[in-house]
Amino acid sequence: MKKLLLLASMLLCRRLSEAQSIGSSVVANGYGAGNAGEVYLEWSIGEPAIATLQSGPNLLSQGFLQPDPAYAFPVKLIYFNGKTTDSNNELHWATSEETNNSHFEMQKSPDGIHFQLMESVPGSGTIYVQKTYQVIDYTPYARTYYRLKQVDYDGTFSFSSIIFIRQADHSGFALYPNPAADMLYLSVKQNVGPLHIAVFKASGDVVLRQKCDAGDHIGVNIKPLPPGSYAVQVSGPGAVPLWSSRFVKL
């Protein structure tokens, strides 16, 4: 009889142990909830569950929790834009709300791909009123891409969208708007004959070709292209390169 009681006790302890320990093979990376037998299970993204907490029918897994992707960024950006002033570029941005905002990093790039730190601007900590900021780039490239990196006190960070500012170009060519979502326009102020337009992605592969006559409003349909940074090259008769620039597809 004692042996039977001991065996029953061991089996019961084993069931309780299994109910209180859930391995990472049971809880997949992601976020969700569901039933595990007769208990209700919740988990967070990227969590290797190593144990559980139980309260009545609810079972909450414990482990290393990654941030929920639906979590809102701690800074609400109203706008981020810029303009040329003589040989400089002025960058402006504003926030409507900041939470634990340590600082901003203004980053610049000549190609929209490789960015470097230009200037660090202190944030406003935690505020719930509009705050405006300004930075001047005294050494811009002929074509400069900018983005904001927002950093919290705990070191977490996020990036803004990329903007583009072009200094005066006396070559007779102009590309606008930049960034663009659907249509890109090329302005040619000189009569150079038929033009060949080629668009390249960052790897150097050609993704679009177009032949047209010189003009002040040449449309290039970039809507089918995936978002990213691209280069455009304009060649004249005999495939002689005349001008090139970069743009960002939204």
N, C-alpha and C positions, 0 to 999 in steps of 0.2 A: 504493500500500500504506500509506504514511504517512497519507494522507487517511482511509483506512478505519479505521486504528488510532485516529486522533484523534476520528473520529465515534463509534466504540465507546466511547472513554473519556468523551466528553461525555454519552452516553446513560446510562452507568453512574453518573456523578456526579449526574445528574438524578434517577435512581431512589433513590440514597442520600439526597439532599436531601429528596425527598418522604417518605421513610421516617422522617426525623428531624425533620420539621416538621408539626405537626397544628394546623389552624386551629380557631377557636371554633365554626365551622359543623359540624365533625366531632364535637366533644365537647359534648353537650347539658348544660345546667345540671342538676345532680343528683349522685347518687353511684352508681357502678356499675363494672362491668368487662366486658370482652368482647374478641373477637379483631378486629384490624384487619389483614386480610391474613394473614400468617404470624406476626404478633407479637401478644402479649397486652397489652391496654391497660386501665389503671385510671385513674379520675378522681374528683375530689371535688366536693361540691356548690358550685354557683356559680362554677366555675373556667373562665375563658377560657384554654384551653391555648395557649401560645405556643412551646413547645419540648418536647423529650422527653429522657429519660435511658434508655439501653438497657443491659441486662445480660443477655447471652445472648438467650433468646426473650422476655424481659420488657421492656415498654416503659412507663415511668411518665411521665405528662404533668406539665409544670411550668406554673405560672401563679399567679394570686392565689387562694388557698384560703380558702373560708368555713368556719366551724365545722360539723362534722358534727352534724345534728340529734339523733343518737342519743347524743351526748356528755352524760355526767351532769353536773348542776349541781354546783358545788364545795361546796355546803352541804347537808347532809341535815337537813331540818326535821322534828322529832318532832311538835311541835304548835304552834299559834298560836291563842290565844283571849283573851277578855277578860271583864270583869264591871264592874258599876257599884258604886261605894262612895260613898254620900251623893251629892254633886253632881259627883263625878269618875268617870272611867273608868280601870280598870287593864288594861293589855295585857301578856300573858305569852307567851313563846315559848322553845323549847329546840331545840338541835341535838345530833346524835349524832356529827357529824364536820364539820370545816371545813377547806377548802384555799384558802390565799391569800385569806382573807376580810378585806377592809379594814374594812368597816363596814356597818351596816344603816341604812336610812332608814325611820322610821315615818311613813306618810302617812295623812292623814285626808280625809274628804269628807262633805258634807251630803247627797249624792244618789247616791253609788256610781259616779259617772262622772268628775267633776272633782276630782282629788286635789291636795293641797298638802303640802309638807314640814312635819311637826310637830316631829320631833326626830331627831338623828343619834346612833347608838349604835356605839361602836367594836366591831369584830369581834375574833376571837381568833386571826387569822392562820391557822396550820395546826395543828389539834389533832385527836385521835382519841378524845376522851372527851366525855361529855355536858356541855353548857354551857347555863345558863338565863339569860334576860334579862327585864327588866321596865321598862315605861315607864308613867307616869301622865299622863293627859290632864286638865288642870285646867280646861279650857274646852271641854268637849264640846258638840256640838249636841244638840238633843232626840233626834235619831236620827243616829248617826254611823257611817260606814263606815271601816274601816281596812284597810290592806295594808302588807306589808313589801317594801322594795326592798333586795336584797342586792347589794353592790358589791365586786368584786375589786380587787386592787391595780392591775391593768392597766386598770381602768375598765369592764370588762364587768359586766353586771348581769342580775338576773332578779327576777321578782315572785312573791309568795306568792298564795294565794287571798285573797279579800276576806271579812272578817268584819263583823258588824253588832252595835252595842250601842245599846239604847234606854234613855234616862233615864225616870224615873217619869212616867207620863202620867195625868193626872187627868180626862181627857175621858170616861172610861168605856169606851174602845175599846182593844183590844190585838191585835197581829198576831204570830203565832208558828207554827213556828220561823222564824228568819231568820239565815242563808240557808236555803232549803228546796229539795228536789229534786222531790218528788211532790205532797204536800198542804200547803196553807197554811191556817191556822185563824184565824178572827176571833172574838174574844170581845167581847160587848156586855153591859155591866152595867146598862143602862137600857132601859126599855120605850119604844121610839120608833116602834113600828109596823113595817110591812113595809120592808125595806131593799133598796136597789139597789147592787150591788157592780160596779165597773168597774175593769179592769186596763189600764194604759197602758204602752206601751214608751217608750223614751227620746225617740223622734221625736214623741210625743204621740198616736199612733194607738191606738185601742182594740183590744185583742187578746182580751178576755174580758169577758163580762157575766153577771151572776147575780142573781136575785131570791130573797129569802128573808125569813123572820121573824127578829126579834132573838133572840139566844140566846147561850149561853156557849161554844159549840163549833161554829161554822159552818165547814164544810169547803169549801175552794175547790181544785179539781183543777188544778194548774199543770203537770202532767207533760208535756202536749203542747207547752209553750212552750220556745223555744230558751233556752239559758243566757244570763244577762245581768241587767241592772238594770231594775226595773219600778216603777211607781207604782200604788197602789190607792186608789180613792176610794169612800167610802161615802156614799150619799145616802138621805134619808128620803122620806116621802110628799111628793108634789109635786116630786120631783127636787131637793129642797133639800140641798145638800152639808152633811154633818155632820162628816166626818173624813177625813183622807188620810194616807198613809204610803208608805214605799218598802220594797222587799224585793229580795233577790238570788236569782235562780233558778240553782241549780247544774246 
